[in-house]
Amino acid sequence: MTAPRFDSTIHAATRLQLCAMLAEVDAIDFAAVREDLGISDSVLSKHVKVLADEGYVAVKTYKSGGRSRKRLAFTKIGAQAYAGHIAELKRLIG
């Protein structure tokens, strides 16, 4: 069981939504996240950078159809931090 731990890095609404998406998949395309959240590339990039700088998200660039694309995935640390944050939210609402 994951110990409850509030994480202010994850708690921001857009980052929390992004983490919820990442928790359900091995990896997801940046463009799919942008479309699902209905935000611009620049807004998503800023939130991804915060999570990546914390070591929570890995960003991999690949080529597809002659274009550079990005895939996002939780790191082990990120998945644990998210699980702890969700456990703390559940504990709070009890």
PDB file of N, CA, C and O in Angstrom:
ATOM      1  N   MET A   1       0.838  -1.186   0.000  1.00  0.00           N
ATOM      2  CA  MET A   1       0.000   0.000   0.000  1.00  0.00           C
ATOM      3  C   MET A   1       0.882   1.247   0.000  1.00  0.00           C
ATOM      4  O   MET A   1       1.921   1.282   0.659  1.00  0.00           O
ATOM      5  N   THR A   2       0.464   2.250  -0.732  1.00  0.00           N
ATOM      6  CA  THR A   2       1.201   3.501  -0.838  1.00  0.00           C
ATOM      7  C   THR A   2       0.854   4.414   0.327  1.00  0.00           C
ATOM      8  O   THR A   2      -0.314   4.583   0.677  1.00  0.00           O
ATOM      9  N   ALA A   3       1.879   4.995   0.918  1.00  0.00           N
ATOM     10  CA  ALA A   3       1.662   5.926   2.024  1.00  0.00           C
ATOM     11  C   ALA A   3       1.065   7.223   1.499  1.00  0.00           C
ATOM     12  O   ALA A   3       1.549   7.764   0.504  1.00  0.00           O
ATOM     13  N   PRO A   4       0.018   7.733   2.153  1.00  0.00           N
ATOM     14  CA  PRO A   4      -0.578   9.004   1.731  1.00  0.00           C
ATOM     15  C   PRO A   4       0.428  10.140   1.867  1.00  0.00           C
ATOM     16  O   PRO A   4       1.087  10.272   2.899  1.00  0.00           O
ATOM     17  N   ARG A   5       0.544  10.953   0.833  1.00  0.00           N
ATOM     18  CA  ARG A   5       1.466  12.085   0.854  1.00  0.00           C
ATOM     19  C   ARG A   5       0.982  13.143  -0.125  1.00  0.00           C
ATOM     20  O   ARG A   5       0.924  12.903  -1.331  1.00  0.00           O
ATOM     21  N   PHE A   6       0.631  14.324   0.401  1.00  0.00           N
ATOM     22  CA  PHE A   6       0.214  15.423  -0.460  1.00  0.00           C
ATOM     23  C   PHE A   6       1.415  15.882  -1.280  1.00  0.00           C
ATOM     24  O   PHE A   6       2.510  16.044  -0.743  1.00  0.00           O
ATOM     25  N   ASP A   7       1.215  16.092  -2.573  1.00  0.00           N
ATOM     26  CA  ASP A   7       2.296  16.517  -3.468  1.00  0.00           C
ATOM     27  C   ASP A   7       1.854  17.764  -4.211  1.00  0.00           C
ATOM     28  O   ASP A   7       1.018  17.694  -5.112  1.00  0.00           O
ATOM     29  N   SER A   8       2.413  18.903  -3.834  1.00  0.00           N
ATOM     30  CA  SER A   8       2.003  20.170  -4.448  1.00  0.00           C
ATOM     31  C   SER A   8       2.402  20.260  -5.920  1.00  0.00           C
ATOM     32  O   SER A   8       1.787  21.012  -6.677  1.00  0.00           O
ATOM     33  N   THR A   9       3.411  19.512  -6.333  1.00  0.00           N
ATOM     34  CA  THR A   9       3.788  19.506  -7.750  1.00  0.00           C
ATOM     35  C   THR A   9       2.679  18.876  -8.585  1.00  0.00           C
ATOM     36  O   THR A   9       2.364  19.366  -9.669  1.00  0.00           O
ATOM     37  N   ILE A  10       2.098  17.816  -8.099  1.00  0.00           N
ATOM     38  CA  ILE A  10       1.037  17.104  -8.822  1.00  0.00           C
ATOM     39  C   ILE A  10      -0.307  17.801  -8.683  1.00  0.00           C
ATOM     40  O   ILE A  10      -1.130  17.737  -9.596  1.00  0.00           O
ATOM     41  N   HIS A  11      -0.544  18.462  -7.563  1.00  0.00           N
ATOM     42  CA  HIS A  11      -1.879  18.933  -7.217  1.00  0.00           C
ATOM     43  C   HIS A  11      -2.483  19.987  -8.157  1.00  0.00           C
ATOM     44  O   HIS A  11      -3.706  20.073  -8.261  1.00  0.00           O
ATOM     45  N   ALA A  12      -1.669  20.776  -8.833  1.00  0.00           N
ATOM     46  CA  ALA A  12      -2.219  21.770  -9.778  1.00  0.00           C
ATOM     47  C   ALA A  12      -3.157  21.060 -10.750  1.00  0.00           C
ATOM     48  O   ALA A  12      -2.836  19.979 -11.245  1.00  0.00           O
ATOM     49  N   ALA A  13      -4.300  21.652 -11.023  1.00  0.00           N
ATOM     50  CA  ALA A  13      -5.383  20.984 -11.762  1.00  0.00           C
ATOM     51  C   ALA A  13      -4.928  20.332 -13.070  1.00  0.00           C
ATOM     52  O   ALA A  13      -5.240  19.166 -13.312  1.00  0.00           O
ATOM     53  N   THR A  14      -4.208  21.052 -13.903  1.00  0.00           N
ATOM     54  CA  THR A  14      -3.789  20.483 -15.192  1.00  0.00           C
ATOM     55  C   THR A  14      -2.812  19.339 -14.985  1.00  0.00           C
ATOM     56  O   THR A  14      -2.897  18.323 -15.675  1.00  0.00           O
ATOM     57  N   ARG A  15      -1.883  19.487 -14.044  1.00  0.00           N
ATOM     58  CA  ARG A  15      -0.930  18.405 -13.787  1.00  0.00           C
ATOM     59  C   ARG A  15      -1.624  17.188 -13.181  1.00  0.00           C
ATOM     60  O   ARG A  15      -1.255  16.052 -13.479  1.00  0.00           O
ATOM     61  N   LEU A  16      -2.609  17.415 -12.349  1.00  0.00           N
ATOM     62  CA  LEU A  16      -3.362  16.303 -11.771  1.00  0.00           C
ATOM     63  C   LEU A  16      -4.112  15.541 -12.868  1.00  0.00           C
ATOM     64  O   LEU A  16      -4.136  14.311 -12.867  1.00  0.00           O
ATOM     65  N   GLN A  17      -4.716  16.267 -13.790  1.00  0.00           N
ATOM     66  CA  GLN A  17      -5.408  15.621 -14.916  1.00  0.00           C
ATOM     67  C   GLN A  17      -4.415  14.853 -15.781  1.00  0.00           C
ATOM     68  O   GLN A  17      -4.698  13.730 -16.199  1.00  0.00           O
ATOM     69  N   LEU A  18      -3.261  15.442 -16.051  1.00  0.00           N
ATOM     70  CA  LEU A  18      -2.226  14.776 -16.845  1.00  0.00           C
ATOM     71  C   LEU A  18      -1.767  13.499 -16.145  1.00  0.00           C
ATOM     72  O   LEU A  18      -1.635  12.453 -16.781  1.00  0.00           O
ATOM     73  N   CYS A  19      -1.527  13.583 -14.855  1.00  0.00           N
ATOM     74  CA  CYS A  19      -1.087  12.405 -14.108  1.00  0.00           C
ATOM     75  C   CYS A  19      -2.151  11.313 -14.114  1.00  0.00           C
ATOM     76  O   CYS A  19      -1.824  10.130 -14.211  1.00  0.00           O
ATOM     77  N   ALA A  20      -3.409  11.696 -14.014  1.00  0.00           N
ATOM     78  CA  ALA A  20      -4.498  10.711 -14.070  1.00  0.00           C
ATOM     79  C   ALA A  20      -4.475   9.988 -15.418  1.00  0.00           C
ATOM     80  O   ALA A  20      -4.712   8.782 -15.484  1.00  0.00           O
ATOM     81  N   MET A  21      -4.194  10.718 -16.474  1.00  0.00           N
ATOM     82  CA  MET A  21      -4.107  10.096 -17.802  1.00  0.00           C
ATOM     83  C   MET A  21      -2.917   9.151 -17.873  1.00  0.00           C
ATOM     84  O   MET A  21      -3.036   8.038 -18.385  1.00  0.00           O
ATOM     85  N   LEU A  22      -1.770   9.588 -17.360  1.00  0.00           N
ATOM     86  CA  LEU A  22      -0.556   8.771 -17.409  1.00  0.00           C
ATOM     87  C   LEU A  22      -0.688   7.505 -16.570  1.00  0.00           C
ATOM     88  O   LEU A  22      -0.090   6.479 -16.894  1.00  0.00           O
ATOM     89  N   ALA A  23      -1.459   7.572 -15.505  1.00  0.00           N
ATOM     90  CA  ALA A  23      -1.627   6.414 -14.628  1.00  0.00           C
ATOM     91  C   ALA A  23      -2.351   5.264 -15.323  1.00  0.00           C
ATOM     92  O   ALA A  23      -2.254   4.115 -14.891  1.00  0.00           O
ATOM     93  N   GLU A  24      -3.071   5.570 -16.390  1.00  0.00           N
ATOM     94  CA  GLU A  24      -3.873   4.557 -17.081  1.00  0.00           C
ATOM     95  C   GLU A  24      -3.163   3.911 -18.267  1.00  0.00           C
ATOM     96  O   GLU A  24      -3.677   2.950 -18.841  1.00  0.00           O
ATOM     97  N   VAL A  25      -1.987   4.424 -18.646  1.00  0.00           N
ATOM     98  CA  VAL A  25      -1.313   3.930 -19.852  1.00  0.00           C
ATOM     99  C   VAL A  25       0.189   3.774 -19.590  1.00  0.00           C
ATOM    100  O   VAL A  25       0.722   4.293 -18.610  1.00  0.00           O
ATOM    101  N   ASP A  26       0.851   3.050 -20.489  1.00  0.00           N
ATOM    102  CA  ASP A  26       2.308   2.959 -20.411  1.00  0.00           C
ATOM    103  C   ASP A  26       2.942   4.261 -20.884  1.00  0.00           C
ATOM    104  O   ASP A  26       3.917   4.733 -20.300  1.00  0.00           O
ATOM    105  N   ALA A  27       2.384   4.838 -21.944  1.00  0.00           N
ATOM    106  CA  ALA A  27       2.853   6.109 -22.506  1.00  0.00           C
ATOM    107  C   ALA A  27       1.724   6.690 -23.345  1.00  0.00           C
ATOM    108  O   ALA A  27       0.826   5.975 -23.787  1.00  0.00           O
ATOM    109  N   ILE A  28       1.788   7.997 -23.555  1.00  0.00           N
ATOM    110  CA  ILE A  28       0.741   8.667 -24.332  1.00  0.00           C
ATOM    111  C   ILE A  28       1.370   9.790 -25.146  1.00  0.00           C
ATOM    112  O   ILE A  28       2.309  10.442 -24.692  1.00  0.00           O
ATOM    113  N   ASP A  29       0.853  10.011 -26.341  1.00  0.00           N
ATOM    114  CA  ASP A  29       1.358  11.081 -27.193  1.00  0.00           C
ATOM    115  C   ASP A  29       0.993  12.447 -26.619  1.00  0.00           C
ATOM    116  O   ASP A  29      -0.113  12.659 -26.121  1.00  0.00           O
ATOM    117  N   PHE A  30       1.944  13.357 -26.704  1.00  0.00           N
ATOM    118  CA  PHE A  30       1.759  14.734 -26.259  1.00  0.00           C
ATOM    119  C   PHE A  30       0.504  15.329 -26.897  1.00  0.00           C
ATOM    120  O   PHE A  30      -0.295  15.977 -26.221  1.00  0.00           O
ATOM    121  N   ALA A  31       0.336  15.105 -28.198  1.00  0.00           N
ATOM    122  CA  ALA A  31      -0.809  15.682 -28.925  1.00  0.00           C
ATOM    123  C   ALA A  31      -2.128  15.149 -28.390  1.00  0.00           C
ATOM    124  O   ALA A  31      -3.105  15.894 -28.321  1.00  0.00           O
ATOM    125  N   ALA A  32      -2.180  13.884 -28.010  1.00  0.00           N
ATOM    126  CA  ALA A  32      -3.411  13.306 -27.468  1.00  0.00           C
ATOM    127  C   ALA A  32      -3.756  13.948 -26.126  1.00  0.00           C
ATOM    128  O   ALA A  32      -4.923  14.223 -25.846  1.00  0.00           O
ATOM    129  N   VAL A  33      -2.748  14.184 -25.306  1.00  0.00           N
ATOM    130  CA  VAL A  33      -2.972  14.840 -24.017  1.00  0.00           C
ATOM    131  C   VAL A  33      -3.480  16.257 -24.244  1.00  0.00           C
ATOM    132  O   VAL A  33      -4.446  16.691 -23.616  1.00  0.00           O
ATOM    133  N   ARG A  34      -2.821  16.967 -25.145  1.00  0.00           N
ATOM    134  CA  ARG A  34      -3.218  18.352 -25.455  1.00  0.00           C
ATOM    135  C   ARG A  34      -4.679  18.410 -25.891  1.00  0.00           C
ATOM    136  O   ARG A  34      -5.436  19.263 -25.428  1.00  0.00           O
ATOM    137  N   GLU A  35      -5.068  17.510 -26.774  1.00  0.00           N
ATOM    138  CA  GLU A  35      -6.449  17.493 -27.266  1.00  0.00           C
ATOM    139  C   GLU A  35      -7.434  17.127 -26.155  1.00  0.00           C
ATOM    140  O   GLU A  35      -8.475  17.768 -26.009  1.00  0.00           O
ATOM    141  N   ASP A  36      -7.106  16.100 -25.376  1.00  0.00           N
ATOM    142  CA  ASP A  36      -8.011  15.671 -24.300  1.00  0.00           C
ATOM    143  C   ASP A  36      -8.200  16.756 -23.250  1.00  0.00           C
ATOM    144  O   ASP A  36      -9.301  16.934 -22.730  1.00  0.00           O
ATOM    145  N   LEU A  37      -7.133  17.482 -22.937  1.00  0.00           N
ATOM    146  CA  LEU A  37      -7.223  18.530 -21.922  1.00  0.00           C
ATOM    147  C   LEU A  37      -7.722  19.862 -22.492  1.00  0.00           C
ATOM    148  O   LEU A  37      -8.121  20.753 -21.742  1.00  0.00           O
ATOM    149  N   GLY A  38      -7.697  19.990 -23.813  1.00  0.00           N
ATOM    150  CA  GLY A  38      -8.171  21.215 -24.454  1.00  0.00           C
ATOM    151  C   GLY A  38      -7.313  22.425 -24.140  1.00  0.00           C
ATOM    152  O   GLY A  38      -7.821  23.522 -23.908  1.00  0.00           O
ATOM    153  N   ILE A  39      -5.992  22.210 -24.137  1.00  0.00           N
ATOM    154  CA  ILE A  39      -5.064  23.307 -23.848  1.00  0.00           C
ATOM    155  C   ILE A  39      -4.053  23.439 -24.982  1.00  0.00           C
ATOM    156  O   ILE A  39      -3.948  22.561 -25.838  1.00  0.00           O
ATOM    157  N   SER A  40      -3.316  24.538 -24.979  1.00  0.00           N
ATOM    158  CA  SER A  40      -2.335  24.787 -26.033  1.00  0.00           C
ATOM    159  C   SER A  40      -1.045  23.997 -25.783  1.00  0.00           C
ATOM    160  O   SER A  40      -0.800  23.513 -24.677  1.00  0.00           O
ATOM    161  N   ASP A  41      -0.237  23.879 -26.826  1.00  0.00           N
ATOM    162  CA  ASP A  41       1.074  23.231 -26.710  1.00  0.00           C
ATOM    163  C   ASP A  41       1.914  23.894 -25.628  1.00  0.00           C
ATOM    164  O   ASP A  41       2.552  23.213 -24.825  1.00  0.00           O
ATOM    165  N   SER A  42       1.913  25.223 -25.607  1.00  0.00           N
ATOM    166  CA  SER A  42       2.775  25.934 -24.657  1.00  0.00           C
ATOM    167  C   SER A  42       2.341  25.701 -23.211  1.00  0.00           C
ATOM    168  O   SER A  42       3.185  25.540 -22.330  1.00  0.00           O
ATOM    169  N   VAL A  43       1.048  25.683 -22.965  1.00  0.00           N
ATOM    170  CA  VAL A  43       0.554  25.431 -21.605  1.00  0.00           C
ATOM    171  C   VAL A  43       0.919  24.011 -21.172  1.00  0.00           C
ATOM    172  O   VAL A  43       1.414  23.802 -20.064  1.00  0.00           O
ATOM    173  N   LEU A  44       0.675  23.047 -22.042  1.00  0.00           N
ATOM    174  CA  LEU A  44       1.006  21.663 -21.709  1.00  0.00           C
ATOM    175  C   LEU A  44       2.508  21.509 -21.519  1.00  0.00           C
ATOM    176  O   LEU A  44       2.943  20.827 -20.591  1.00  0.00           O
ATOM    177  N   SER A  45       3.301  22.126 -22.377  1.00  0.00           N
ATOM    178  CA  SER A  45       4.752  22.031 -22.258  1.00  0.00           C
ATOM    179  C   SER A  45       5.240  22.515 -20.900  1.00  0.00           C
ATOM    180  O   SER A  45       6.129  21.908 -20.302  1.00  0.00           O
ATOM    181  N   LYS A  46       4.663  23.600 -20.416  1.00  0.00           N
ATOM    182  CA  LYS A  46       5.064  24.136 -19.104  1.00  0.00           C
ATOM    183  C   LYS A  46       4.752  23.141 -17.993  1.00  0.00           C
ATOM    184  O   LYS A  46       5.568  22.940 -17.093  1.00  0.00           O
ATOM    185  N   HIS A  47       3.585  22.523 -18.049  1.00  0.00           N
ATOM    186  CA  HIS A  47       3.218  21.554 -17.013  1.00  0.00           C
ATOM    187  C   HIS A  47       4.069  20.288 -17.113  1.00  0.00           C
ATOM    188  O   HIS A  47       4.471  19.728 -16.093  1.00  0.00           O
ATOM    189  N   VAL A  48       4.340  19.839 -18.324  1.00  0.00           N
ATOM    190  CA  VAL A  48       5.193  18.670 -18.516  1.00  0.00           C
ATOM    191  C   VAL A  48       6.594  18.963 -17.986  1.00  0.00           C
ATOM    192  O   VAL A  48       7.208  18.105 -17.352  1.00  0.00           O
ATOM    193  N   LYS A  49       7.099  20.158 -18.237  1.00  0.00           N
ATOM    194  CA  LYS A  49       8.440  20.534 -17.759  1.00  0.00           C
ATOM    195  C   LYS A  49       8.513  20.484 -16.236  1.00  0.00           C
ATOM    196  O   LYS A  49       9.493  19.989 -15.680  1.00  0.00           O
ATOM    197  N   VAL A  50       7.498  20.986 -15.563  1.00  0.00           N
ATOM    198  CA  VAL A  50       7.478  20.942 -14.094  1.00  0.00           C
ATOM    199  C   VAL A  50       7.562  19.491 -13.611  1.00  0.00           C
ATOM    200  O   VAL A  50       8.345  19.173 -12.716  1.00  0.00           O
ATOM    201  N   LEU A  51       6.755  18.624 -14.206  1.00  0.00           N
ATOM    202  CA  LEU A  51       6.755  17.211 -13.814  1.00  0.00           C
ATOM    203  C   LEU A  51       8.066  16.517 -14.188  1.00  0.00           C
ATOM    204  O   LEU A  51       8.574  15.696 -13.424  1.00  0.00           O
ATOM    205  N   ALA A  52       8.605  16.838 -15.340  1.00  0.00           N
ATOM    206  CA  ALA A  52       9.868  16.237 -15.781  1.00  0.00           C
ATOM    207  C   ALA A  52      11.028  16.707 -14.903  1.00  0.00           C
ATOM    208  O   ALA A  52      11.895  15.910 -14.544  1.00  0.00           O
ATOM    209  N   ASP A  53      11.049  17.988 -14.560  1.00  0.00           N
ATOM    210  CA  ASP A  53      12.117  18.521 -13.702  1.00  0.00           C
ATOM    211  C   ASP A  53      12.101  17.860 -12.328  1.00  0.00           C
ATOM    212  O   ASP A  53      13.143  17.731 -11.687  1.00  0.00           O
ATOM    213  N   GLU A  54      10.935  17.449 -11.882  1.00  0.00           N
ATOM    214  CA  GLU A  54      10.781  16.767 -10.588  1.00  0.00           C
ATOM    215  C   GLU A  54      11.147  15.284 -10.698  1.00  0.00           C
ATOM    216  O   GLU A  54      11.277  14.584  -9.693  1.00  0.00           O
ATOM    217  N   GLY A  55      11.310  14.817 -11.956  1.00  0.00           N
ATOM    218  CA  GLY A  55      11.634  13.401 -12.177  1.00  0.00           C
ATOM    219  C   GLY A  55      10.412  12.513 -12.253  1.00  0.00           C
ATOM    220  O   GLY A  55      10.532  11.290 -12.174  1.00  0.00           O
ATOM    221  N   TYR A  56       9.231  13.108 -12.408  1.00  0.00           N
ATOM    222  CA  TYR A  56       7.981  12.355 -12.411  1.00  0.00           C
ATOM    223  C   TYR A  56       7.579  11.857 -13.794  1.00  0.00           C
ATOM    224  O   TYR A  56       6.895  10.840 -13.911  1.00  0.00           O
ATOM    225  N   VAL A  57       7.993  12.557 -14.830  1.00  0.00           N
ATOM    226  CA  VAL A  57       7.575  12.223 -16.196  1.00  0.00           C
ATOM    227  C   VAL A  57       8.800  12.150 -17.100  1.00  0.00           C
ATOM    228  O   VAL A  57       9.698  12.989 -17.029  1.00  0.00           O
ATOM    229  N   ALA A  58       8.816  11.127 -17.951  1.00  0.00           N
ATOM    230  CA  ALA A  58       9.848  10.990 -18.976  1.00  0.00           C
ATOM    231  C   ALA A  58       9.249  11.429 -20.307  1.00  0.00           C
ATOM    232  O   ALA A  58       8.113  11.082 -20.632  1.00  0.00           O
ATOM    233  N   VAL A  59      10.016  12.188 -21.069  1.00  0.00           N
ATOM    234  CA  VAL A  59       9.580  12.666 -22.380  1.00  0.00           C
ATOM    235  C   VAL A  59      10.508  12.052 -23.422  1.00  0.00           C
ATOM    236  O   VAL A  59      11.723  12.240 -23.373  1.00  0.00           O
ATOM    237  N   LYS A  60       9.932  11.328 -24.351  1.00  0.00           N
ATOM    238  CA  LYS A  60      10.721  10.713 -25.428  1.00  0.00           C
ATOM    239  C   LYS A  60      10.284  11.299 -26.750  1.00  0.00           C
ATOM    240  O   LYS A  60       9.090  11.369 -27.042  1.00  0.00           O
ATOM    241  N   THR A  61      11.238  11.715 -27.545  1.00  0.00           N
ATOM    242  CA  THR A  61      10.965  12.270 -28.865  1.00  0.00           C
ATOM    243  C   THR A  61      11.225  11.189 -29.916  1.00  0.00           C
ATOM    244  O   THR A  61      12.207  10.450 -29.835  1.00  0.00           O
ATOM    245  N   TYR A  62      10.338  11.110 -30.891  1.00  0.00           N
ATOM    246  CA  TYR A  62      10.498  10.152 -31.977  1.00  0.00           C
ATOM    247  C   TYR A  62       9.998  10.795 -33.268  1.00  0.00           C
ATOM    248  O   TYR A  62       9.311  11.816 -33.238  1.00  0.00           O
ATOM    249  N   LYS A  63      10.345  10.195 -34.387  1.00  0.00           N
ATOM    250  CA  LYS A  63       9.912  10.683 -35.697  1.00  0.00           C
ATOM    251  C   LYS A  63       8.744   9.859 -36.198  1.00  0.00           C
ATOM    252  O   LYS A  63       8.727   8.635 -36.072  1.00  0.00           O
ATOM    253  N   SER A  64       7.769  10.547 -36.767  1.00  0.00           N
ATOM    254  CA  SER A  64       6.617   9.880 -37.377  1.00  0.00           C
ATOM    255  C   SER A  64       6.135  10.743 -38.529  1.00  0.00           C
ATOM    256  O   SER A  64       5.787  11.909 -38.344  1.00  0.00           O
ATOM    257  N   GLY A  65       6.119  10.163 -39.710  1.00  0.00           N
ATOM    258  CA  GLY A  65       5.686  10.906 -40.887  1.00  0.00           C
ATOM    259  C   GLY A  65       6.543  12.134 -41.145  1.00  0.00           C
ATOM    260  O   GLY A  65       6.040  13.153 -41.618  1.00  0.00           O
ATOM    261  N   GLY A  66       7.826  12.047 -40.842  1.00  0.00           N
ATOM    262  CA  GLY A  66       8.737  13.157 -41.067  1.00  0.00           C
ATOM    263  C   GLY A  66       8.666  14.261 -40.020  1.00  0.00           C
ATOM    264  O   GLY A  66       9.340  15.283 -40.151  1.00  0.00           O
ATOM    265  N   ARG A  67       7.862  14.067 -38.988  1.00  0.00           N
ATOM    266  CA  ARG A  67       7.715  15.076 -37.935  1.00  0.00           C
ATOM    267  C   ARG A  67       8.211  14.525 -36.606  1.00  0.00           C
ATOM    268  O   ARG A  67       8.146  13.323 -36.348  1.00  0.00           O
ATOM    269  N   SER A  68       8.700  15.415 -35.785  1.00  0.00           N
ATOM    270  CA  SER A  68       9.067  15.029 -34.420  1.00  0.00           C
ATOM    271  C   SER A  68       7.813  14.977 -33.562  1.00  0.00           C
ATOM    272  O   SER A  68       6.973  15.875 -33.604  1.00  0.00           O
ATOM    273  N   ARG A  69       7.707  13.928 -32.799  1.00  0.00           N
ATOM    274  CA  ARG A  69       6.568  13.741 -31.891  1.00  0.00           C
ATOM    275  C   ARG A  69       7.127  13.458 -30.499  1.00  0.00           C
ATOM    276  O   ARG A  69       8.277  13.043 -30.349  1.00  0.00           O
ATOM    277  N   LYS A  70       6.297  13.687 -29.491  1.00  0.00           N
ATOM    278  CA  LYS A  70       6.701  13.410 -28.122  1.00  0.00           C
ATOM    279  C   LYS A  70       5.730  12.434 -27.483  1.00  0.00           C
ATOM    280  O   LYS A  70       4.520  12.498 -27.700  1.00  0.00           O
ATOM    281  N   ARG A  71       6.294  11.521 -26.684  1.00  0.00           N
ATOM    282  CA  ARG A  71       5.497  10.600 -25.874  1.00  0.00           C
ATOM    283  C   ARG A  71       5.843  10.853 -24.424  1.00  0.00           C
ATOM    284  O   ARG A  71       6.999  11.085 -24.073  1.00  0.00           O
ATOM    285  N   LEU A  72       4.833  10.805 -23.596  1.00  0.00           N
ATOM    286  CA  LEU A  72       4.991  11.055 -22.174  1.00  0.00           C
ATOM    287  C   LEU A  72       4.708   9.774 -21.413  1.00  0.00           C
ATOM    288  O   LEU A  72       3.815   9.008 -21.775  1.00  0.00           O
ATOM    289  N   ALA A  73       5.477   9.546 -20.354  1.00  0.00           N
ATOM    290  CA  ALA A  73       5.263   8.372 -19.514  1.00  0.00           C
ATOM    291  C   ALA A  73       5.678   8.696 -18.090  1.00  0.00           C
ATOM    292  O   ALA A  73       6.594   9.487 -17.864  1.00  0.00           O
ATOM    293  N   PHE A  74       5.003   8.085 -17.140  1.00  0.00           N
ATOM    294  CA  PHE A  74       5.408   8.202 -15.752  1.00  0.00           C
ATOM    295  C   PHE A  74       6.747   7.511 -15.549  1.00  0.00           C
ATOM    296  O   PHE A  74       7.019   6.475 -16.155  1.00  0.00           O
ATOM    297  N   THR A  75       7.564   8.080 -14.710  1.00  0.00           N
ATOM    298  CA  THR A  75       8.719   7.353 -14.190  1.00  0.00           C
ATOM    299  C   THR A  75       8.214   6.565 -12.986  1.00  0.00           C
ATOM    300  O   THR A  75       7.083   6.770 -12.544  1.00  0.00           O
ATOM    301  N   LYS A  76       9.022   5.685 -12.460  1.00  0.00           N
ATOM    302  CA  LYS A  76       8.629   4.934 -11.267  1.00  0.00           C
ATOM    303  C   LYS A  76       8.365   5.900 -10.113  1.00  0.00           C
ATOM    304  O   LYS A  76       7.402   5.738  -9.364  1.00  0.00           O
ATOM    305  N   ILE A  77       9.225   6.899  -9.979  1.00  0.00           N
ATOM    306  CA  ILE A  77       9.065   7.904  -8.916  1.00  0.00           C
ATOM    307  C   ILE A  77       7.761   8.671  -9.108  1.00  0.00           C
ATOM    308  O   ILE A  77       7.046   8.933  -8.141  1.00  0.00           O
ATOM    309  N   GLY A  78       7.451   9.031 -10.349  1.00  0.00           N
ATOM    310  CA  GLY A  78       6.222   9.764 -10.641  1.00  0.00           C
ATOM    311  C   GLY A  78       4.978   8.964 -10.331  1.00  0.00           C
ATOM    312  O   GLY A  78       4.019   9.488  -9.765  1.00  0.00           O
ATOM    313  N   ALA A  79       4.992   7.699 -10.701  1.00  0.00           N
ATOM    314  CA  ALA A  79       3.840   6.833 -10.427  1.00  0.00           C
ATOM    315  C   ALA A  79       3.633   6.688  -8.919  1.00  0.00           C
ATOM    316  O   ALA A  79       2.499   6.694  -8.440  1.00  0.00           O
ATOM    317  N   GLN A  80       4.728   6.559  -8.179  1.00  0.00           N
ATOM    318  CA  GLN A  80       4.628   6.449  -6.720  1.00  0.00           C
ATOM    319  C   GLN A  80       4.124   7.746  -6.100  1.00  0.00           C
ATOM    320  O   GLN A  80       3.295   7.723  -5.191  1.00  0.00           O
ATOM    321  N   ALA A  81       4.621   8.873  -6.591  1.00  0.00           N
ATOM    322  CA  ALA A  81       4.186  10.175  -6.064  1.00  0.00           C
ATOM    323  C   ALA A  81       2.702  10.388  -6.342  1.00  0.00           C
ATOM    324  O   ALA A  81       1.972  10.873  -5.478  1.00  0.00           O
ATOM    325  N   TYR A  82       2.255  10.029  -7.535  1.00  0.00           N
ATOM    326  CA  TYR A  82       0.839  10.169  -7.880  1.00  0.00           C
ATOM    327  C   TYR A  82      -0.022   9.274  -6.989  1.00  0.00           C
ATOM    328  O   TYR A  82      -1.048   9.714  -6.471  1.00  0.00           O
ATOM    329  N   ALA A  83       0.389   8.039  -6.815  1.00  0.00           N
ATOM    330  CA  ALA A  83      -0.365   7.113  -5.966  1.00  0.00           C
ATOM    331  C   ALA A  83      -0.442   7.648  -4.530  1.00  0.00           C
ATOM    332  O   ALA A  83      -1.491   7.561  -3.892  1.00  0.00           O
ATOM    333  N   GLY A  84       0.646   8.190  -4.032  1.00  0.00           N
ATOM    334  CA  GLY A  84       0.654   8.765  -2.690  1.00  0.00           C
ATOM    335  C   GLY A  84      -0.252   9.976  -2.582  1.00  0.00           C
ATOM    336  O   GLY A  84      -0.935  10.163  -1.575  1.00  0.00           O
ATOM    337  N   HIS A  85      -0.255  10.800  -3.622  1.00  0.00           N
ATOM    338  CA  HIS A  85      -1.104  11.994  -3.632  1.00  0.00           C
ATOM    339  C   HIS A  85      -2.587  11.600  -3.641  1.00  0.00           C
ATOM    340  O   HIS A  85      -3.388  12.168  -2.899  1.00  0.00           O
ATOM    341  N   ILE A  86      -2.937  10.642  -4.470  1.00  0.00           N
ATOM    342  CA  ILE A  86      -4.326  10.174  -4.532  1.00  0.00           C
ATOM    343  C   ILE A  86      -4.726   9.546  -3.188  1.00  0.00           C
ATOM    344  O   ILE A  86      -5.842   9.756  -2.712  1.00  0.00           O
ATOM    345  N   ALA A  87      -3.819   8.782  -2.585  1.00  0.00           N
ATOM    346  CA  ALA A  87      -4.114   8.193  -1.273  1.00  0.00           C
ATOM    347  C   ALA A  87      -4.370   9.276  -0.231  1.00  0.00           C
ATOM    348  O   ALA A  87      -5.258   9.131   0.609  1.00  0.00           O
ATOM    349  N   GLU A  88      -3.596  10.365  -0.280  1.00  0.00           N
ATOM    350  CA  GLU A  88      -3.792  11.469   0.660  1.00  0.00           C
ATOM    351  C   GLU A  88      -5.120  12.183   0.410  1.00  0.00           C
ATOM    352  O   GLU A  88      -5.823  12.533   1.358  1.00  0.00           O
ATOM    353  N   LEU A  89      -5.467  12.400  -0.856  1.00  0.00           N
ATOM    354  CA  LEU A  89      -6.762  13.025  -1.163  1.00  0.00           C
ATOM    355  C   LEU A  89      -7.912  12.161  -0.650  1.00  0.00           C
ATOM    356  O   LEU A  89      -8.878  12.678  -0.088  1.00  0.00           O
ATOM    357  N   LYS A  90      -7.809  10.863  -0.840  1.00  0.00           N
ATOM    358  CA  LYS A  90      -8.846   9.952  -0.344  1.00  0.00           C
ATOM    359  C   LYS A  90      -8.912   9.993   1.182  1.00  0.00           C
ATOM    360  O   LYS A  90      -9.996   9.958   1.764  1.00  0.00           O
ATOM    361  N   ARG A  91      -7.748  10.069   1.826  1.00  0.00           N
ATOM    362  CA  ARG A  91      -7.719  10.137   3.282  1.00  0.00           C
ATOM    363  C   ARG A  91      -8.393  11.433   3.765  1.00  0.00           C
ATOM    364  O   ARG A  91      -9.134  11.429   4.748  1.00  0.00           O
ATOM    365  N   LEU A  92      -8.127  12.524   3.066  1.00  0.00           N
ATOM    366  CA  LEU A  92      -8.692  13.817   3.453  1.00  0.00           C
ATOM    367  C   LEU A  92     -10.207  13.866   3.345  1.00  0.00           C
ATOM    368  O   LEU A  92     -10.884  14.457   4.187  1.00  0.00           O
ATOM    369  N   ILE A  93     -10.734  13.232   2.290  1.00  0.00           N
ATOM    370  CA  ILE A  93     -12.191  13.281   2.108  1.00  0.00           C
ATOM    371  C   ILE A  93     -12.899  12.157   2.857  1.00  0.00           C
ATOM    372  O   ILE A  93     -14.124  12.138   2.972  1.00  0.00           O
ATOM    373  N   GLY A  94     -12.091  11.213   3.368  1.00  0.00           N
ATOM    374  CA  GLY A  94     -12.443  10.153   4.231  1.00  0.00           C
ATOM    375  C   GLY A  94     -13.665   9.444   4.169  1.00  0.00           C
ATOM    376  O   GLY A  94     -13.890   8.531   4.963  1.00  0.00           O
TER     377      GLY A  94
END
